[in-house]
Amino acid sequence: MTIAVTAATGQLGTLVVDALLARTTPDQIVAIVRDAAKAEPLAAKGVDVRIAGYDDTAALEAALAGIDRVLLISGNEFGKRTQQHRNVIDAVIANDVSRVVYTSAPQVDTSTLPVAPEHLETEQYLASTAVDHVVLRNNWYHENYASAVETAAATGSVLTSAGDGRVASAARQDFAEAAAVILTTDGPVKRVYELAGDVAWTHDDLAAALSEVVGKPVSVANVSADEQSAILTSVGLDAGLIGFITGVDAGIKQGDLELATGELSSLIGRPTTPIVETLRSLA
Ligand SMILES: NC(=O)c1ccc[n+]([C@@H]2O[C@H](COP(=O)([O-])OP(=O)(O)OC[C@H]3O[C@@H](n4cnc5c(N)ncnc54)[C@H](OP(=O)(O)O)[C@@H]3O)[C@@H](O)[C@H]2O)c1
């Protein structure tokens, strides 16, 4: 069976390829990337590297020739992603690929997160086709809090407007292993997985973890969205990024990331990595 991974040079894609290499042989893995030079380490592992950007429909169709299963890793060019993902799905259909696995976002049908609409549109497009598909709704990465480690070390504080909202984040490595499990499973799988860490934490819990990692007390500045915007403006962040951060915190506050289903630990056969462990590795 030949398994392709798109965005294979990204942080998640690289880990997925490694997780596949632990389960199958390099000649069964195809890395679909847009940048050949960046893919040299993948080629060195014996993986077949094919070049196709998400905007290049002809290249995508050629890259998916002879593929049995593909992991479509969502892109990171906001505003362009629905069409880009559709391009990959159309190439899947053109090549009769037997299954596509898509990395989506938690509870996309109700989520208010700024990232949700393009994921929902992609899921809806998949559902409108006859293609066998599996959706991995990945919760937040622990690694999204790398900058919180730096800030906590410098200021002893973590800023949020998420109130008591909880985040069931997990390590990228755990999501990568789950994707590899699904891609190599021959038995029945579900249509939609809500993949999340075993623990849904509040920002007080995050501060406790950060405190352990940076070795000094860390407090939470839990403010309103307006206050958060003003503080972030005063330290020079641009309006677009501030809107994204406050939008994410508003989503967290209303529970968009709180669902700890246990499905991730169940797929990877072990408890998910605690956030404190990932934060320690990032410090
Ligand atoms: N769950 C979360 O917390 C979270 C956080 C951030 C992002 N995400 C989503 O999960 C995806 C994977 O995460 P990640 O950490 O691996 O992100 P990443 O390291 O930023 O990787 C994004 C990948 O998308 C590829 N890509 C972007 N635009 C493309 C295009 N037009 N054509 C082909 N490839 C394109 C990039 O190619 P290059 O390698 O050539 O740059 C890169 O490999 C992200 O793209 C995003 O959709 C989720």
The ligand as an SDF file (V2000), in Angstrom:
LIG
                    3D

 48 52  0  0  0  0  0  0  0  0999 V2000
   -3.8160   22.3620   15.8690 N   0  0  0  0  0  0  0  0  0  0  0  0
   -3.0460   23.4340   15.9800 C   0  0  0  0  0  0  0  0  0  0  0  0
   -2.7520   23.9470   17.0700 O   0  0  0  0  0  0  0  0  0  0  0  0
   -2.4660   24.0500   14.7710 C   0  0  0  0  0  0  0  0  0  0  0  0
   -1.5460   25.0880   14.9050 C   0  0  0  0  0  0  0  0  0  0  0  0
   -1.0050   25.6310   13.7420 C   0  0  0  0  0  0  0  0  0  0  0  0
   -1.3960   25.1410   12.5050 C   0  0  0  0  0  0  0  0  0  0  0  0
   -2.2880   24.1230   12.4270 N   0  0  0  0  0  0  0  0  0  0  0  0
   -2.7310   23.5620   11.1280 C   0  0  0  0  0  0  0  0  0  0  0  0
   -2.0720   22.2960   10.9840 O   0  0  0  0  0  0  0  0  0  0  0  0
   -1.2380   22.3360    9.8140 C   0  0  0  0  0  0  0  0  0  0  0  0
    0.0310   21.5610   10.0960 C   0  0  0  0  0  0  0  0  0  0  0  0
    0.6650   22.1310   11.2220 O   0  0  0  0  0  0  0  0  0  0  0  0
    2.2350   22.3590   11.2260 P   0  0  0  0  0  0  0  0  0  0  0  0
    2.6010   22.6640   12.6200 O   0  0  0  0  0  0  0  0  0  0  0  0
    2.9150   21.2730   10.4880 O   0  0  0  0  0  0  0  0  0  0  0  0
    2.3410   23.6970   10.3640 O   0  0  0  0  0  0  0  0  0  0  0  0
    3.6120   24.2190    9.5420 P   0  0  0  0  0  0  0  0  0  0  0  0
    4.8740   23.7110   10.1490 O   0  0  0  0  0  0  0  0  0  0  0  0
    3.4280   25.6880    9.4230 O   0  0  0  0  0  0  0  0  0  0  0  0
    3.4430   23.5240    8.1340 O   0  0  0  0  0  0  0  0  0  0  0  0
    2.5340   23.9570    7.1900 C   0  0  0  0  0  0  0  0  0  0  0  0
    2.8180   23.1500    5.9590 C   0  0  0  0  0  0  0  0  0  0  0  0
    1.8920   23.5360    4.9440 O   0  0  0  0  0  0  0  0  0  0  0  0
    2.6320   23.6220    3.7430 C   0  0  0  0  0  0  0  0  0  0  0  0
    1.9640   24.5310    2.8170 N   0  0  0  0  0  0  0  0  0  0  0  0
    1.4700   25.7540    3.0850 C   0  0  0  0  0  0  0  0  0  0  0  0
    0.9580   26.3070    1.9630 N   0  0  0  0  0  0  0  0  0  0  0  0
    1.1470   25.3950    0.9720 C   0  0  0  0  0  0  0  0  0  0  0  0
    0.8780   25.3880   -0.4130 C   0  0  0  0  0  0  0  0  0  0  0  0
    0.2910   26.4330   -1.0070 N   0  0  0  0  0  0  0  0  0  0  0  0
    1.2010   24.2960   -1.1170 N   0  0  0  0  0  0  0  0  0  0  0  0
    1.7930   23.2270   -0.5150 C   0  0  0  0  0  0  0  0  0  0  0  0
    2.1110   23.1860    0.7890 N   0  0  0  0  0  0  0  0  0  0  0  0
    1.7930   24.2620    1.5220 C   0  0  0  0  0  0  0  0  0  0  0  0
    3.9830   24.1840    4.1480 C   0  0  0  0  0  0  0  0  0  0  0  0
    4.9530   23.9390    3.1320 O   0  0  0  0  0  0  0  0  0  0  0  0
    6.4970   24.3740    3.3430 P   0  0  0  0  0  0  0  0  0  0  0  0
    7.0810   23.3110    4.2270 O   0  0  0  0  0  0  0  0  0  0  0  0
    7.0560   24.3930    1.9860 O   0  0  0  0  0  0  0  0  0  0  0  0
    6.4650   25.7260    4.0240 O   0  0  0  0  0  0  0  0  0  0  0  0
    4.2310   23.3820    5.3980 C   0  0  0  0  0  0  0  0  0  0  0  0
    4.8020   22.1410    5.0810 O   0  0  0  0  0  0  0  0  0  0  0  0
   -1.0280   23.8240    9.5300 C   0  0  0  0  0  0  0  0  0  0  0  0
   -0.7230   24.0400    8.1740 O   0  0  0  0  0  0  0  0  0  0  0  0
   -2.3610   24.4060    9.9450 C   0  0  0  0  0  0  0  0  0  0  0  0
   -3.3490   24.1980    8.9570 O   0  0  0  0  0  0  0  0  0  0  0  0
   -2.8280   23.5660   13.5080 C   0  0  0  0  0  0  0  0  0  0  0  0
  1  2  1  0
  2  3  2  0
  2  4  1  0
  4  5  1  0
  4 48  2  0
  5  6  2  0
  6  7  1  0
  7  8  2  0
  8  9  1  0
  8 48  1  0
  9 10  1  0
  9 46  1  0
 10 11  1  0
 11 12  1  0
 11 44  1  0
 12 13  1  0
 13 14  1  0
 14 15  2  0
 14 16  1  0
 14 17  1  0
 17 18  1  0
 18 19  2  0
 18 20  1  0
 18 21  1  0
 21 22  1  0
 22 23  1  0
 23 24  1  0
 23 42  1  0
 24 25  1  0
 25 26  1  0
 25 36  1  0
 26 27  1  0
 26 35  1  0
 27 28  2  0
 28 29  1  0
 29 30  1  0
 29 35  2  0
 30 31  1  0
 30 32  2  0
 32 33  1  0
 33 34  2  0
 34 35  1  0
 36 37  1  0
 36 42  1  0
 37 38  1  0
 38 39  2  0
 38 40  1  0
 38 41  1  0
 42 43  1  0
 44 45  1  0
 44 46  1  0
 46 47  1  0
M  CHG  2   8   1  16  -1
M  END
$$$$
